[in-house]
Amino acid sequence: MIIEYCNIKMDIDFTYEPGEKETFDYPGSPYKVHIESVNVKEVDIYDLLDFEQLHDIKTIILKKIEQSL
């Protein structure tokens, strides 16, 4: 998925696990995104990003997925 973060276009490789709804006897589970790589101009910068930046990128991905549903 191509996103723009801090005015930089990034190609994100990730896996997505949809959440499960809460039921009477099951609390449910949240949506999950696992980022595998973050490419800028074909260079993987994943290891250069800190926790907060990765969290921001996951949030952008989840919002894009929700918009497409």
C-alpha positions as MATLAB code, in Angstrom:
seq = 'MIIEYCNIKMDIDFTYEPGEKETFDYPGSPYKVHIESVNVKEVDIYDLLDFEQLHDIKTIILKKIEQSL';
ca = [
       0.000    0.000    0.000;
       1.299    3.454   -0.873;
       0.870    6.063    1.858;
       2.192    9.528    2.501;
       3.753   10.156    5.897;
       5.602   13.368    6.796;
       5.299   14.414    3.135;
       7.162   11.266    2.027;
       5.578    8.598   -0.150;
       6.128    5.159    1.308;
       5.357    1.708   -0.046;
       4.300   -0.417    2.921;
       4.292   -4.230    2.920;
       2.074   -5.485    5.727;
      -0.325   -8.165    6.862;
      -3.775   -7.330    8.143;
      -5.892   -9.295   10.593;
      -9.509   -8.153   10.848;
     -10.913   -7.816   14.329;
     -13.584  -10.070   15.757;
     -16.829   -8.703   17.149;
     -17.622   -8.937   20.824;
     -20.210  -11.527   21.838;
     -21.857  -12.417   25.124;
     -19.092  -14.843   26.085;
     -16.162  -13.517   24.007;
     -14.583  -10.059   24.411;
     -13.655   -9.816   20.722;
     -10.311   -8.728   19.317;
      -9.016   -5.548   17.692;
      -7.881   -5.066   14.113;
      -4.152   -5.715   13.710;
      -1.572   -4.531   11.209;
       1.890   -6.099   11.105;
       4.352   -4.028    9.092;
       6.909   -6.111    7.226;
       8.744   -3.380    5.319;
       8.631    0.366    4.679;
      10.150    1.287    1.340;
      11.090    4.758    0.147;
      12.448    4.817   -3.395;
      12.998    1.043   -3.168;
      15.053    1.306    0.056;
      13.661   -0.412    3.158;
      13.759    2.094    6.035;
      11.858   -0.014    8.579;
      14.835   -0.273   10.956;
      15.266    3.511   10.935;
      11.758    4.197   12.248;
      10.953    4.425   15.944;
       7.900    2.979   17.731;
       5.870    6.194   17.442;
       6.482    6.489   13.700;
       5.507    2.858   13.127;
       2.381    3.396   15.206;
       1.469    6.434   13.075;
       1.974    4.407    9.892;
      -0.214    1.575   11.245;
      -2.934    4.117   12.051;
      -2.812    5.492    8.495;
      -3.068    1.963    7.077;
      -6.042    1.095    9.287;
      -7.841    4.304    8.281;
      -7.294    3.546    4.587;
      -8.591    0.006    5.064;
     -11.675    1.258    6.954;
     -12.408    3.775    4.166;
     -12.329    0.997    1.571;
     -14.872   -1.172    3.451;
];
